[in-house]
Amino acid sequence: MLSKYFSKVEDRFVFNISLIFWHLLVLLAGFAILIGIAVFMWSMVPSTQQQVHARSLPEKAPYPEPVQVDLSELLLVGPTPADPVSSAQLEPISEPVRTTGAITTPVVEVEDQTGLNEYQAAIGRLRGLVPPAIHPWDGNGYWSYPYGQRYWDVYKQEKYRQWTVTEPGIEDKLAQLYKRTKATNYTAKRDLVAGLNTLLTAIPNADRYDMLVYALARTSKSWQSDISIYEALASLPPKLEVTNDQEHIKALLRTSLQNPSAGVAFIEFIASCIERFAPPARVEVLVVTSNSYFNYFGQDLMQQKEATGMYLELVDRIEASMQPKTLAQYYGLYLKKNEQRRGEIARIDNAHNALQRQIDSEFQQAQQRATMQRNATRAQKERYRQQSLMVAGGGILLIVVVAIMLVFLSIQRIVKKIEAKLPDSTSGARPSEAVA
């Protein structure tokens, strides 16, 4: 029954269809396999993100030229209420009140000994600059007797008395300096003491102890900032040629410690130009420039440098006694005459900064688009990878099915032909058998 069904299918569908059709069907399946393999290989290539470049930032528009102050204007102008030189010293800055009450001796903790020898050498150098034989290194204090002095007089044991410090010594103040500036190892302590040594070396001998005590009582938040200020300040005293008073250095030290980065920049600036002024006027010039920097120029060092540079073109024609006063007047006239220019500079800076922000925003958006495009390409390749495997698998399956079908039906046809010939052979042999 099944043989007859296959024979019917064979005669009606298989051999009635041209052999070219089956060849084309197999060839089409082969092409599908090749295309699927090619797409699969392409989908395996990693997706790269498009390189995005920010457009170049145009150069900032040039600033307008500053309005100069003529020497005739300067000499004719009288003192103004805002004259910075009217202040005898730097603007006072509020500081936390340090009580001189009873201070107990701090407990010594175990520390890392790395750099101890170098630290001790720096302390030795400090003792050489401020000799303990001349200046008091020991603090002041008094003995107190918790159980009454009678116990001490009788037993002479340390537990019956206690030393209370009223004024810490130099080494105690150094310990407090290390704590406030977070100098926790001997390397940091050595560098801090070396910075103090650098500053004290530039100070006259008579003022070194006073300067040391003043410096130890005031610090910034880090020992690195203190060192930068000490080293920057060390270049000023020799140029000021003052041997009897260092209040101007103390004031600048105090102000700089409030804002170390701005303070160091100002000290380096004033050290580079102070020698252009007459020696008798340099201390007052330092006061004028310091007050102007922190109070009038708003710590805008570039603007003060510009004004000072223009004033220095006239300084040789001004008497030494008039230089501090005329410098203060010059700063005031400069700020007044260039008020419109400052507004224009601010507008140029704002426009330039806005353009910079716009370029940065465009660059970030382009990067985001490139990332999204790369992710979309990855997803597309993932879909194509799955589809290519399905197409290649379908092509292989189709070829296998057609091949099996044709082979099977061909076998069936051959068997049918053999069966058709068998009855003739059998019928031809029977008569002879009968005769026998």
Secondary structure by P-SEA (a helix, b strand, c coil): caaaaaaaaaacccccccaaaaaaaaaaaaaaaaaaaaaaaaaaccccccccccccccccccccccccccaaaaaaccccccccccccccccccccccccccccbbbbccccccaaaaaaaaaaaaaaaccccccccbbbbbbbbcccccccccccccccbbbbbccccaaaaaaaaaaaaccccaaaaaaaaaaaaaaaaaccccaaaaaaaaaaacccccaaaaaaaaaaaccccccccccccaaaaaaaaaaaaacaaaaaaaaaaaaaccccccccaaaaaaaaaaaaaacccccaaaaaaaaaaaaaaccccccccaaaaaaaaaaaaaaaaaaaaaaaaaaaaaaaaaaaaaaaaaaaaaaaaaaaaaaaaaaaaaaaaaaaaaaaaaaaaaaaaaaaaaaaaaaaaaaaaaaaaaaaaaaaaaaaaaac
